[in-house]
Amino acid sequence: MEKLEPFADEETVIEIGKLTIENRLDRIAMYGSLDLTKDKEGLQMARELHPLLANVVKLLSKLEANGDLPEKVQLIKPGVVKNPFA
């Protein structure tokens, strides 16, 4: 599985089951579905999700401790770029 460094880029996307996780500079977007079933497959998916969420919590906690975590982030809206092929 590809490693995702939280909030580091606008391009890393990973999937765990049918859950898509997109890295952004201002957020981690998660959408889809993930069933953590009571079996080996469920355990494997939980093991994949756990370190990702732990890294997000660790980074946000560090920012908070340093006084660098805002109360509410201003989300960066995607812009429109000129089509280079037109």
PDB file of N, CA, C and O in Angstrom:
ATOM      1  N   MET A   1       0.830  -1.178   0.000  1.00  0.00           N
ATOM      2  CA  MET A   1       0.000   0.000   0.000  1.00  0.00           C
ATOM      3  C   MET A   1       0.879   1.248   0.000  1.00  0.00           C
ATOM      4  O   MET A   1       1.890   1.310   0.701  1.00  0.00           O
ATOM      5  N   GLU A   2       0.483   2.231  -0.789  1.00  0.00           N
ATOM      6  CA  GLU A   2       1.218   3.482  -0.853  1.00  0.00           C
ATOM      7  C   GLU A   2       1.103   4.220   0.475  1.00  0.00           C
ATOM      8  O   GLU A   2       0.040   4.247   1.097  1.00  0.00           O
ATOM      9  N   LYS A   3       2.215   4.819   0.898  1.00  0.00           N
ATOM     10  CA  LYS A   3       2.220   5.575   2.146  1.00  0.00           C
ATOM     11  C   LYS A   3       1.664   6.974   1.883  1.00  0.00           C
ATOM     12  O   LYS A   3       1.987   7.604   0.876  1.00  0.00           O
ATOM     13  N   LEU A   4       0.840   7.440   2.789  1.00  0.00           N
ATOM     14  CA  LEU A   4       0.254   8.763   2.682  1.00  0.00           C
ATOM     15  C   LEU A   4       0.788   9.602   3.826  1.00  0.00           C
ATOM     16  O   LEU A   4       0.557   9.281   4.992  1.00  0.00           O
ATOM     17  N   GLU A   5       1.500  10.676   3.505  1.00  0.00           N
ATOM     18  CA  GLU A   5       1.980  11.610   4.515  1.00  0.00           C
ATOM     19  C   GLU A   5       0.915  12.700   4.648  1.00  0.00           C
ATOM     20  O   GLU A   5       0.740  13.501   3.730  1.00  0.00           O
ATOM     21  N   PRO A   6       0.201  12.742   5.778  1.00  0.00           N
ATOM     22  CA  PRO A   6      -0.945  13.646   5.908  1.00  0.00           C
ATOM     23  C   PRO A   6      -0.615  15.105   5.598  1.00  0.00           C
ATOM     24  O   PRO A   6       0.377  15.654   6.076  1.00  0.00           O
ATOM     25  N   PHE A   7      -1.475  15.711   4.785  1.00  0.00           N
ATOM     26  CA  PHE A   7      -1.430  17.134   4.444  1.00  0.00           C
ATOM     27  C   PHE A   7      -0.175  17.538   3.672  1.00  0.00           C
ATOM     28  O   PHE A   7       0.184  18.715   3.659  1.00  0.00           O
ATOM     29  N   ALA A   8       0.494  16.584   3.033  1.00  0.00           N
ATOM     30  CA  ALA A   8       1.771  16.870   2.380  1.00  0.00           C
ATOM     31  C   ALA A   8       1.645  17.202   0.901  1.00  0.00           C
ATOM     32  O   ALA A   8       2.534  17.838   0.335  1.00  0.00           O
ATOM     33  N   ASP A   9       0.556  16.783   0.266  1.00  0.00           N
ATOM     34  CA  ASP A   9       0.443  17.021  -1.171  1.00  0.00           C
ATOM     35  C   ASP A   9      -1.024  17.015  -1.583  1.00  0.00           C
ATOM     36  O   ASP A   9      -1.918  16.787  -0.767  1.00  0.00           O
ATOM     37  N   GLU A  10      -1.244  17.266  -2.845  1.00  0.00           N
ATOM     38  CA  GLU A  10      -2.605  17.299  -3.396  1.00  0.00           C
ATOM     39  C   GLU A  10      -2.828  16.145  -4.370  1.00  0.00           C
ATOM     40  O   GLU A  10      -3.709  16.221  -5.226  1.00  0.00           O
ATOM     41  N   GLU A  11      -2.040  15.080  -4.249  1.00  0.00           N
ATOM     42  CA  GLU A  11      -2.140  14.037  -5.261  1.00  0.00           C
ATOM     43  C   GLU A  11      -2.221  12.612  -4.748  1.00  0.00           C
ATOM     44  O   GLU A  11      -2.692  11.739  -5.476  1.00  0.00           O
ATOM     45  N   THR A  12      -1.785  12.339  -3.532  1.00  0.00           N
ATOM     46  CA  THR A  12      -1.775  10.967  -3.056  1.00  0.00           C
ATOM     47  C   THR A  12      -3.200  10.494  -2.758  1.00  0.00           C
ATOM     48  O   THR A  12      -3.948  11.144  -2.027  1.00  0.00           O
ATOM     49  N   VAL A  13      -3.550   9.366  -3.333  1.00  0.00           N
ATOM     50  CA  VAL A  13      -4.849   8.740  -3.112  1.00  0.00           C
ATOM     51  C   VAL A  13      -4.611   7.267  -2.823  1.00  0.00           C
ATOM     52  O   VAL A  13      -3.887   6.596  -3.559  1.00  0.00           O
ATOM     53  N   ILE A  14      -5.216   6.761  -1.756  1.00  0.00           N
ATOM     54  CA  ILE A  14      -5.118   5.337  -1.453  1.00  0.00           C
ATOM     55  C   ILE A  14      -6.532   4.788  -1.261  1.00  0.00           C
ATOM     56  O   ILE A  14      -7.475   5.535  -0.996  1.00  0.00           O
ATOM     57  N   GLU A  15      -6.654   3.498  -1.398  1.00  0.00           N
ATOM     58  CA  GLU A  15      -7.929   2.834  -1.185  1.00  0.00           C
ATOM     59  C   GLU A  15      -7.741   1.688  -0.213  1.00  0.00           C
ATOM     60  O   GLU A  15      -6.781   0.922  -0.293  1.00  0.00           O
ATOM     61  N   ILE A  16      -8.686   1.593   0.705  1.00  0.00           N
ATOM     62  CA  ILE A  16      -8.764   0.468   1.630  1.00  0.00           C
ATOM     63  C   ILE A  16     -10.176  -0.066   1.472  1.00  0.00           C
ATOM     64  O   ILE A  16     -11.143   0.609   1.826  1.00  0.00           O
ATOM     65  N   GLY A  17     -10.297  -1.261   0.947  1.00  0.00           N
ATOM     66  CA  GLY A  17     -11.624  -1.759   0.607  1.00  0.00           C
ATOM     67  C   GLY A  17     -12.237  -0.828  -0.419  1.00  0.00           C
ATOM     68  O   GLY A  17     -11.630  -0.548  -1.453  1.00  0.00           O
ATOM     69  N   LYS A  18     -13.437  -0.350  -0.137  1.00  0.00           N
ATOM     70  CA  LYS A  18     -14.096   0.605  -1.027  1.00  0.00           C
ATOM     71  C   LYS A  18     -14.028   2.022  -0.465  1.00  0.00           C
ATOM     72  O   LYS A  18     -14.778   2.897  -0.897  1.00  0.00           O
ATOM     73  N   LEU A  19     -13.125   2.255   0.505  1.00  0.00           N
ATOM     74  CA  LEU A  19     -12.923   3.573   1.091  1.00  0.00           C
ATOM     75  C   LEU A  19     -11.771   4.251   0.363  1.00  0.00           C
ATOM     76  O   LEU A  19     -10.658   3.727   0.322  1.00  0.00           O
ATOM     77  N   THR A  20     -12.042   5.412  -0.205  1.00  0.00           N
ATOM     78  CA  THR A  20     -11.013   6.196  -0.890  1.00  0.00           C
ATOM     79  C   THR A  20     -10.548   7.290   0.050  1.00  0.00           C
ATOM     80  O   THR A  20     -11.360   7.976   0.670  1.00  0.00           O
ATOM     81  N   ILE A  21      -9.230   7.452   0.153  1.00  0.00           N
ATOM     82  CA  ILE A  21      -8.639   8.456   1.034  1.00  0.00           C
ATOM     83  C   ILE A  21      -7.753   9.342   0.175  1.00  0.00           C
ATOM     84  O   ILE A  21      -6.781   8.874  -0.419  1.00  0.00           O
ATOM     85  N   GLU A  22      -8.096  10.635   0.111  1.00  0.00           N
ATOM     86  CA  GLU A  22      -7.356  11.591  -0.705  1.00  0.00           C
ATOM     87  C   GLU A  22      -6.597  12.558   0.193  1.00  0.00           C
ATOM     88  O   GLU A  22      -7.154  13.130   1.131  1.00  0.00           O
ATOM     89  N   ASN A  23      -5.341  12.725  -0.107  1.00  0.00           N
ATOM     90  CA  ASN A  23      -4.511  13.680   0.614  1.00  0.00           C
ATOM     91  C   ASN A  23      -4.714  15.070   0.028  1.00  0.00           C
ATOM     92  O   ASN A  23      -4.776  15.226  -1.191  1.00  0.00           O
ATOM     93  N   ARG A  24      -4.816  16.058   0.868  1.00  0.00           N
ATOM     94  CA  ARG A  24      -4.922  17.453   0.452  1.00  0.00           C
ATOM     95  C   ARG A  24      -4.026  18.255   1.385  1.00  0.00           C
ATOM     96  O   ARG A  24      -3.623  17.754   2.435  1.00  0.00           O
ATOM     97  N   LEU A  25      -3.715  19.472   1.024  1.00  0.00           N
ATOM     98  CA  LEU A  25      -2.884  20.318   1.874  1.00  0.00           C
ATOM     99  C   LEU A  25      -3.640  20.798   3.107  1.00  0.00           C
ATOM    100  O   LEU A  25      -3.033  21.086   4.139  1.00  0.00           O
ATOM    101  N   ASP A  26      -4.962  20.884   3.000  1.00  0.00           N
ATOM    102  CA  ASP A  26      -5.768  21.422   4.096  1.00  0.00           C
ATOM    103  C   ASP A  26      -6.726  20.413   4.719  1.00  0.00           C
ATOM    104  O   ASP A  26      -7.450  20.750   5.655  1.00  0.00           O
ATOM    105  N   ARG A  27      -6.740  19.168   4.210  1.00  0.00           N
ATOM    106  CA  ARG A  27      -7.652  18.159   4.750  1.00  0.00           C
ATOM    107  C   ARG A  27      -7.290  16.777   4.197  1.00  0.00           C
ATOM    108  O   ARG A  27      -6.554  16.648   3.219  1.00  0.00           O
ATOM    109  N   ILE A  28      -7.821  15.773   4.844  1.00  0.00           N
ATOM    110  CA  ILE A  28      -7.766  14.410   4.343  1.00  0.00           C
ATOM    111  C   ILE A  28      -9.220  14.068   4.009  1.00  0.00           C
ATOM    112  O   ILE A  28     -10.071  14.057   4.898  1.00  0.00           O
ATOM    113  N   ALA A  29      -9.505  13.793   2.752  1.00  0.00           N
ATOM    114  CA  ALA A  29     -10.869  13.479   2.332  1.00  0.00           C
ATOM    115  C   ALA A  29     -11.048  11.969   2.277  1.00  0.00           C
ATOM    116  O   ALA A  29     -10.251  11.258   1.666  1.00  0.00           O
ATOM    117  N   MET A  30     -12.104  11.492   2.924  1.00  0.00           N
ATOM    118  CA  MET A  30     -12.420  10.062   2.918  1.00  0.00           C
ATOM    119  C   MET A  30     -13.854   9.899   2.447  1.00  0.00           C
ATOM    120  O   MET A  30     -14.768  10.560   2.939  1.00  0.00           O
ATOM    121  N   TYR A  31     -14.032   9.007   1.485  1.00  0.00           N
ATOM    122  CA  TYR A  31     -15.385   8.745   1.022  1.00  0.00           C
ATOM    123  C   TYR A  31     -15.475   7.313   0.511  1.00  0.00           C
ATOM    124  O   TYR A  31     -14.473   6.689   0.162  1.00  0.00           O
ATOM    125  N   GLY A  32     -16.673   6.827   0.479  1.00  0.00           N
ATOM    126  CA  GLY A  32     -16.903   5.446   0.061  1.00  0.00           C
ATOM    127  C   GLY A  32     -17.411   4.636   1.227  1.00  0.00           C
ATOM    128  O   GLY A  32     -18.122   5.144   2.093  1.00  0.00           O
ATOM    129  N   SER A  33     -17.041   3.376   1.242  1.00  0.00           N
ATOM    130  CA  SER A  33     -17.544   2.458   2.263  1.00  0.00           C
ATOM    131  C   SER A  33     -16.430   1.517   2.688  1.00  0.00           C
ATOM    132  O   SER A  33     -15.616   1.087   1.871  1.00  0.00           O
ATOM    133  N   LEU A  34     -16.405   1.208   3.962  1.00  0.00           N
ATOM    134  CA  LEU A  34     -15.439   0.239   4.469  1.00  0.00           C
ATOM    135  C   LEU A  34     -16.118  -0.582   5.547  1.00  0.00           C
ATOM    136  O   LEU A  34     -16.516  -0.049   6.583  1.00  0.00           O
ATOM    137  N   ASP A  35     -16.251  -1.871   5.308  1.00  0.00           N
ATOM    138  CA  ASP A  35     -16.789  -2.788   6.304  1.00  0.00           C
ATOM    139  C   ASP A  35     -15.618  -3.494   6.965  1.00  0.00           C
ATOM    140  O   ASP A  35     -14.892  -4.251   6.320  1.00  0.00           O
ATOM    141  N   LEU A  36     -15.437  -3.241   8.259  1.00  0.00           N
ATOM    142  CA  LEU A  36     -14.420  -3.954   9.016  1.00  0.00           C
ATOM    143  C   LEU A  36     -15.086  -5.199   9.603  1.00  0.00           C
ATOM    144  O   LEU A  36     -15.631  -5.185  10.707  1.00  0.00           O
ATOM    145  N   THR A  37     -15.019  -6.257   8.828  1.00  0.00           N
ATOM    146  CA  THR A  37     -15.679  -7.500   9.201  1.00  0.00           C
ATOM    147  C   THR A  37     -14.885  -8.238  10.270  1.00  0.00           C
ATOM    148  O   THR A  37     -13.682  -8.031  10.425  1.00  0.00           O
ATOM    149  N   LYS A  38     -15.575  -9.094  10.998  1.00  0.00           N
ATOM    150  CA  LYS A  38     -14.966  -9.849  12.093  1.00  0.00           C
ATOM    151  C   LYS A  38     -14.293 -11.098  11.538  1.00  0.00           C
ATOM    152  O   LYS A  38     -14.694 -12.228  11.818  1.00  0.00           O
ATOM    153  N   ASP A  39     -13.236 -10.848  10.726  1.00  0.00           N
ATOM    154  CA  ASP A  39     -12.481 -11.935  10.113  1.00  0.00           C
ATOM    155  C   ASP A  39     -11.094 -11.420   9.757  1.00  0.00           C
ATOM    156  O   ASP A  39     -10.754 -10.280  10.075  1.00  0.00           O
ATOM    157  N   LYS A  40     -10.291 -12.251   9.101  1.00  0.00           N
ATOM    158  CA  LYS A  40      -8.917 -11.859   8.779  1.00  0.00           C
ATOM    159  C   LYS A  40      -8.870 -10.692   7.799  1.00  0.00           C
ATOM    160  O   LYS A  40      -7.988  -9.838   7.892  1.00  0.00           O
ATOM    161  N   GLU A  41      -9.819 -10.652   6.858  1.00  0.00           N
ATOM    162  CA  GLU A  41      -9.860  -9.535   5.919  1.00  0.00           C
ATOM    163  C   GLU A  41     -10.174  -8.231   6.651  1.00  0.00           C
ATOM    164  O   GLU A  41      -9.565  -7.200   6.364  1.00  0.00           O
ATOM    165  N   GLY A  42     -11.107  -8.268   7.582  1.00  0.00           N
ATOM    166  CA  GLY A  42     -11.445  -7.085   8.376  1.00  0.00           C
ATOM    167  C   GLY A  42     -10.259  -6.620   9.201  1.00  0.00           C
ATOM    168  O   GLY A  42     -10.008  -5.421   9.316  1.00  0.00           O
ATOM    169  N   LEU A  43      -9.534  -7.559   9.771  1.00  0.00           N
ATOM    170  CA  LEU A  43      -8.343  -7.221  10.546  1.00  0.00           C
ATOM    171  C   LEU A  43      -7.296  -6.556   9.663  1.00  0.00           C
ATOM    172  O   LEU A  43      -6.679  -5.572  10.071  1.00  0.00           O
ATOM    173  N   GLN A  44      -7.089  -7.080   8.462  1.00  0.00           N
ATOM    174  CA  GLN A  44      -6.111  -6.510   7.546  1.00  0.00           C
ATOM    175  C   GLN A  44      -6.473  -5.070   7.188  1.00  0.00           C
ATOM    176  O   GLN A  44      -5.612  -4.191   7.186  1.00  0.00           O
ATOM    177  N   MET A  45      -7.743  -4.834   6.886  1.00  0.00           N
ATOM    178  CA  MET A  45      -8.169  -3.478   6.540  1.00  0.00           C
ATOM    179  C   MET A  45      -8.034  -2.535   7.734  1.00  0.00           C
ATOM    180  O   MET A  45      -7.642  -1.380   7.568  1.00  0.00           O
ATOM    181  N   ALA A  46      -8.353  -3.015   8.925  1.00  0.00           N
ATOM    182  CA  ALA A  46      -8.187  -2.194  10.133  1.00  0.00           C
ATOM    183  C   ALA A  46      -6.716  -1.853  10.352  1.00  0.00           C
ATOM    184  O   ALA A  46      -6.381  -0.742  10.762  1.00  0.00           O
ATOM    185  N   ARG A  47      -5.848  -2.815  10.077  1.00  0.00           N
ATOM    186  CA  ARG A  47      -4.405  -2.579  10.227  1.00  0.00           C
ATOM    187  C   ARG A  47      -3.893  -1.562   9.205  1.00  0.00           C
ATOM    188  O   ARG A  47      -2.931  -0.844   9.479  1.00  0.00           O
ATOM    189  N   GLU A  48      -4.518  -1.495   8.044  1.00  0.00           N
ATOM    190  CA  GLU A  48      -4.129  -0.504   7.041  1.00  0.00           C
ATOM    191  C   GLU A  48      -4.626   0.893   7.425  1.00  0.00           C
ATOM    192  O   GLU A  48      -3.921   1.881   7.220  1.00  0.00           O
ATOM    193  N   LEU A  49      -5.821   0.974   7.974  1.00  0.00           N
ATOM    194  CA  LEU A  49      -6.424   2.254   8.329  1.00  0.00           C
ATOM    195  C   LEU A  49      -5.818   2.848   9.604  1.00  0.00           C
ATOM    196  O   LEU A  49      -5.642   4.063   9.703  1.00  0.00           O
ATOM    197  N   HIS A  50      -5.505   2.005  10.558  1.00  0.00           N
ATOM    198  CA  HIS A  50      -5.023   2.462  11.864  1.00  0.00           C
ATOM    199  C   HIS A  50      -3.791   3.369  11.798  1.00  0.00           C
ATOM    200  O   HIS A  50      -3.823   4.450  12.387  1.00  0.00           O
ATOM    201  N   PRO A  51      -2.698   2.984  11.105  1.00  0.00           N
ATOM    202  CA  PRO A  51      -1.521   3.863  11.095  1.00  0.00           C
ATOM    203  C   PRO A  51      -1.789   5.186  10.388  1.00  0.00           C
ATOM    204  O   PRO A  51      -1.216   6.212  10.755  1.00  0.00           O
ATOM    205  N   LEU A  52      -2.648   5.170   9.387  1.00  0.00           N
ATOM    206  CA  LEU A  52      -2.984   6.415   8.694  1.00  0.00           C
ATOM    207  C   LEU A  52      -3.657   7.386   9.667  1.00  0.00           C
ATOM    208  O   LEU A  52      -3.249   8.543   9.770  1.00  0.00           O
ATOM    209  N   LEU A  53      -4.678   6.922  10.375  1.00  0.00           N
ATOM    210  CA  LEU A  53      -5.370   7.784  11.328  1.00  0.00           C
ATOM    211  C   LEU A  53      -4.458   8.182  12.480  1.00  0.00           C
ATOM    212  O   LEU A  53      -4.537   9.309  12.969  1.00  0.00           O
ATOM    213  N   ALA A  54      -3.594   7.272  12.919  1.00  0.00           N
ATOM    214  CA  ALA A  54      -2.642   7.599  13.991  1.00  0.00           C
ATOM    215  C   ALA A  54      -1.695   8.711  13.548  1.00  0.00           C
ATOM    216  O   ALA A  54      -1.374   9.597  14.341  1.00  0.00           O
ATOM    217  N   ASN A  55      -1.242   8.678  12.294  1.00  0.00           N
ATOM    218  CA  ASN A  55      -0.362   9.733  11.784  1.00  0.00           C
ATOM    219  C   ASN A  55      -1.079  11.068  11.699  1.00  0.00           C
ATOM    220  O   ASN A  55      -0.483  12.106  11.986  1.00  0.00           O
ATOM    221  N   VAL A  56      -2.351  11.060  11.309  1.00  0.00           N
ATOM    222  CA  VAL A  56      -3.133  12.300  11.248  1.00  0.00           C
ATOM    223  C   VAL A  56      -3.272  12.885  12.650  1.00  0.00           C
ATOM    224  O   VAL A  56      -3.051  14.080  12.847  1.00  0.00           O
ATOM    225  N   VAL A  57      -3.634  12.057  13.622  1.00  0.00           N
ATOM    226  CA  VAL A  57      -3.789  12.525  15.007  1.00  0.00           C
ATOM    227  C   VAL A  57      -2.461  13.045  15.549  1.00  0.00           C
ATOM    228  O   VAL A  57      -2.424  14.079  16.216  1.00  0.00           O
ATOM    229  N   LYS A  58      -1.385  12.342  15.269  1.00  0.00           N
ATOM    230  CA  LYS A  58      -0.055  12.757  15.745  1.00  0.00           C
ATOM    231  C   LYS A  58       0.326  14.126  15.187  1.00  0.00           C
ATOM    232  O   LYS A  58       0.787  14.994  15.928  1.00  0.00           O
ATOM    233  N   LEU A  59       0.134  14.316  13.892  1.00  0.00           N
ATOM    234  CA  LEU A  59       0.488  15.591  13.267  1.00  0.00           C
ATOM    235  C   LEU A  59      -0.377  16.734  13.784  1.00  0.00           C
ATOM    236  O   LEU A  59       0.138  17.804  14.109  1.00  0.00           O
ATOM    237  N   LEU A  60      -1.691  16.514  13.863  1.00  0.00           N
ATOM    238  CA  LEU A  60      -2.588  17.557  14.353  1.00  0.00           C
ATOM    239  C   LEU A  60      -2.302  17.889  15.813  1.00  0.00           C
ATOM    240  O   LEU A  60      -2.368  19.054  16.206  1.00  0.00           O
ATOM    241  N   SER A  61      -1.988  16.889  16.614  1.00  0.00           N
ATOM    242  CA  SER A  61      -1.657  17.114  18.029  1.00  0.00           C
ATOM    243  C   SER A  61      -0.375  17.923  18.170  1.00  0.00           C
ATOM    244  O   SER A  61      -0.270  18.790  19.038  1.00  0.00           O
ATOM    245  N   LYS A  62       0.595  17.636  17.315  1.00  0.00           N
ATOM    246  CA  LYS A  62       1.857  18.385  17.342  1.00  0.00           C
ATOM    247  C   LYS A  62       1.621  19.846  16.964  1.00  0.00           C
ATOM    248  O   LYS A  62       2.158  20.754  17.599  1.00  0.00           O
ATOM    249  N   LEU A  63       0.820  20.065  15.935  1.00  0.00           N
ATOM    250  CA  LEU A  63       0.488  21.432  15.541  1.00  0.00           C
ATOM    251  C   LEU A  63      -0.238  22.161  16.664  1.00  0.00           C
ATOM    252  O   LEU A  63       0.032  23.334  16.922  1.00  0.00           O
ATOM    253  N   GLU A  64      -1.157  21.470  17.332  1.00  0.00           N
ATOM    254  CA  GLU A  64      -1.895  22.074  18.444  1.00  0.00           C
ATOM    255  C   GLU A  64      -0.956  22.443  19.584  1.00  0.00           C
ATOM    256  O   GLU A  64      -1.064  23.529  20.153  1.00  0.00           O
ATOM    257  N   ALA A  65      -0.037  21.545  19.918  1.00  0.00           N
ATOM    258  CA  ALA A  65       0.916  21.798  21.009  1.00  0.00           C
ATOM    259  C   ALA A  65       1.807  22.991  20.705  1.00  0.00           C
ATOM    260  O   ALA A  65       2.209  23.715  21.616  1.00  0.00           O
ATOM    261  N   ASN A  66       2.118  23.201  19.431  1.00  0.00           N
ATOM    262  CA  ASN A  66       2.961  24.326  19.020  1.00  0.00           C
ATOM    263  C   ASN A  66       2.166  25.612  18.813  1.00  0.00           C
ATOM    264  O   ASN A  66       2.741  26.654  18.497  1.00  0.00           O
ATOM    265  N   GLY A  67       0.844  25.542  18.990  1.00  0.00           N
ATOM    266  CA  GLY A  67       0.003  26.710  18.776  1.00  0.00           C
ATOM    267  C   GLY A  67      -0.235  27.025  17.312  1.00  0.00           C
ATOM    268  O   GLY A  67      -0.600  28.150  16.970  1.00  0.00           O
ATOM    269  N   ASP A  68      -0.034  26.045  16.445  1.00  0.00           N
ATOM    270  CA  ASP A  68      -0.157  26.254  15.000  1.00  0.00           C
ATOM    271  C   ASP A  68      -1.413  25.626  14.398  1.00  0.00           C
ATOM    272  O   ASP A  68      -1.515  25.502  13.177  1.00  0.00           O
ATOM    273  N   LEU A  69      -2.364  25.229  15.236  1.00  0.00           N
ATOM    274  CA  LEU A  69      -3.575  24.585  14.742  1.00  0.00           C
ATOM    275  C   LEU A  69      -4.741  25.566  14.878  1.00  0.00           C
ATOM    276  O   LEU A  69      -5.145  25.891  15.995  1.00  0.00           O
ATOM    277  N   PRO A  70      -5.282  26.039  13.755  1.00  0.00           N
ATOM    278  CA  PRO A  70      -6.393  26.989  13.837  1.00  0.00           C
ATOM    279  C   PRO A  70      -7.658  26.319  14.378  1.00  0.00           C
ATOM    280  O   PRO A  70      -7.796  25.096  14.343  1.00  0.00           O
ATOM    281  N   GLU A  71      -8.566  27.143  14.872  1.00  0.00           N
ATOM    282  CA  GLU A  71      -9.853  26.641  15.346  1.00  0.00           C
ATOM    283  C   GLU A  71     -10.630  25.984  14.208  1.00  0.00           C
ATOM    284  O   GLU A  71     -11.228  24.924  14.394  1.00  0.00           O
ATOM    285  N   LYS A  72     -10.622  26.608  13.035  1.00  0.00           N
ATOM    286  CA  LYS A  72     -11.323  26.096  11.847  1.00  0.00           C
ATOM    287  C   LYS A  72     -10.494  26.482  10.635  1.00  0.00           C
ATOM    288  O   LYS A  72     -10.145  27.650  10.469  1.00  0.00           O
ATOM    289  N   VAL A  73     -10.180  25.522   9.796  1.00  0.00           N
ATOM    290  CA  VAL A  73      -9.363  25.785   8.614  1.00  0.00           C
ATOM    291  C   VAL A  73     -10.224  26.417   7.521  1.00  0.00           C
ATOM    292  O   VAL A  73     -11.396  26.077   7.363  1.00  0.00           O
ATOM    293  N   GLN A  74      -9.634  27.324   6.785  1.00  0.00           N
ATOM    294  CA  GLN A  74     -10.271  27.911   5.607  1.00  0.00           C
ATOM    295  C   GLN A  74      -9.941  26.976   4.446  1.00  0.00           C
ATOM    296  O   GLN A  74      -8.793  26.920   4.005  1.00  0.00           O
ATOM    297  N   LEU A  75     -10.928  26.249   3.951  1.00  0.00           N
ATOM    298  CA  LEU A  75     -10.670  25.272   2.898  1.00  0.00           C
ATOM    299  C   LEU A  75     -10.239  25.964   1.612  1.00  0.00           C
ATOM    300  O   LEU A  75     -10.801  26.988   1.221  1.00  0.00           O
ATOM    301  N   ILE A  76      -9.239  25.391   0.967  1.00  0.00           N
ATOM    302  CA  ILE A  76      -8.740  25.908  -0.296  1.00  0.00           C
ATOM    303  C   ILE A  76      -9.659  25.414  -1.400  1.00  0.00           C
ATOM    304  O   ILE A  76      -9.794  24.208  -1.607  1.00  0.00           O
ATOM    305  N   LYS A  77     -10.289  26.339  -2.109  1.00  0.00           N
ATOM    306  CA  LYS A  77     -11.189  25.949  -3.193  1.00  0.00           C
ATOM    307  C   LYS A  77     -10.377  25.682  -4.449  1.00  0.00           C
ATOM    308  O   LYS A  77      -9.444  26.424  -4.758  1.00  0.00           O
ATOM    309  N   PRO A  78     -10.729  24.619  -5.179  1.00  0.00           N
ATOM    310  CA  PRO A  78      -9.985  24.320  -6.391  1.00  0.00           C
ATOM    311  C   PRO A  78     -10.206  25.419  -7.424  1.00  0.00           C
ATOM    312  O   PRO A  78     -11.299  25.971  -7.550  1.00  0.00           O
ATOM    313  N   GLY A  79      -9.159  25.716  -8.144  1.00  0.00           N
ATOM    314  CA  GLY A  79      -9.246  26.741  -9.187  1.00  0.00           C
ATOM    315  C   GLY A  79      -9.400  26.127 -10.559  1.00  0.00           C
ATOM    316  O   GLY A  79      -9.277  24.915 -10.733  1.00  0.00           O
ATOM    317  N   VAL A  80      -9.667  26.966 -11.517  1.00  0.00           N
ATOM    318  CA  VAL A  80      -9.799  26.535 -12.903  1.00  0.00           C
ATOM    319  C   VAL A  80      -8.522  26.925 -13.623  1.00  0.00           C
ATOM    320  O   VAL A  80      -8.050  28.055 -13.503  1.00  0.00           O
ATOM    321  N   VAL A  81      -7.970  25.988 -14.367  1.00  0.00           N
ATOM    322  CA  VAL A  81      -6.774  26.276 -15.133  1.00  0.00           C
ATOM    323  C   VAL A  81      -7.094  26.207 -16.627  1.00  0.00           C
ATOM    324  O   VAL A  81      -8.005  25.496 -17.051  1.00  0.00           O
ATOM    325  N   LYS A  82      -6.346  26.939 -17.389  1.00  0.00           N
ATOM    326  CA  LYS A  82      -6.530  26.937 -18.840  1.00  0.00           C
ATOM    327  C   LYS A  82      -6.122  25.572 -19.393  1.00  0.00           C
ATOM    328  O   LYS A  82      -5.114  25.003 -18.972  1.00  0.00           O
ATOM    329  N   ASN A  83      -6.897  25.056 -20.325  1.00  0.00           N
ATOM    330  CA  ASN A  83      -6.609  23.778 -20.945  1.00  0.00           C
ATOM    331  C   ASN A  83      -5.356  23.908 -21.808  1.00  0.00           C
ATOM    332  O   ASN A  83      -5.374  24.654 -22.787  1.00  0.00           O
ATOM    333  N   PRO A  84      -4.275  23.211 -21.482  1.00  0.00           N
ATOM    334  CA  PRO A  84      -3.039  23.340 -22.234  1.00  0.00           C
ATOM    335  C   PRO A  84      -3.134  22.694 -23.623  1.00  0.00           C
ATOM    336  O   PRO A  84      -2.257  22.924 -24.455  1.00  0.00           O
ATOM    337  N   PHE A  85      -4.151  21.911 -23.889  1.00  0.00           N
ATOM    338  CA  PHE A  85      -4.311  21.225 -25.155  1.00  0.00           C
ATOM    339  C   PHE A  85      -5.250  21.939 -26.117  1.00  0.00           C
ATOM    340  O   PHE A  85      -5.431  21.512 -27.257  1.00  0.00           O
ATOM    341  N   ALA A  86      -5.842  23.024 -25.648  1.00  0.00           N
ATOM    342  CA  ALA A  86      -6.801  23.756 -26.506  1.00  0.00           C
ATOM    343  C   ALA A  86      -6.079  24.704 -27.441  1.00  0.00           C
ATOM    344  O   ALA A  86      -6.719  25.398 -28.231  1.00  0.00           O
TER     345      ALA A  86
END
